[in-house]
């Protein structure tokens, strides 16, 4: 498993919320899971996001609030930009 992001990380990370929400097609799920098996950074981010989503749902919400989603997506973009420099 690698600890550095690959060039394909950016497009895959953009789909993490859809993956966690069960909104990806089976072929995209397989592709993303294959990537997560190979990329420790993305796998860790996916686990962290899943915990946040599950905690939010346990609190009675079915989806993350829009503001939280936007902040998380902005953080993902910053992480990707920092890693690709």
Secondary structure, DSSP 8 states (H G I E B T S, - for coil): -BSS--TTHHHHHTTHHHHHTT-S-HHHHHHHHHHHHHBHHHHHHHHHHHHHHHHHHHTT-SS--HHHHHHHHHHHHHHHHHHT-
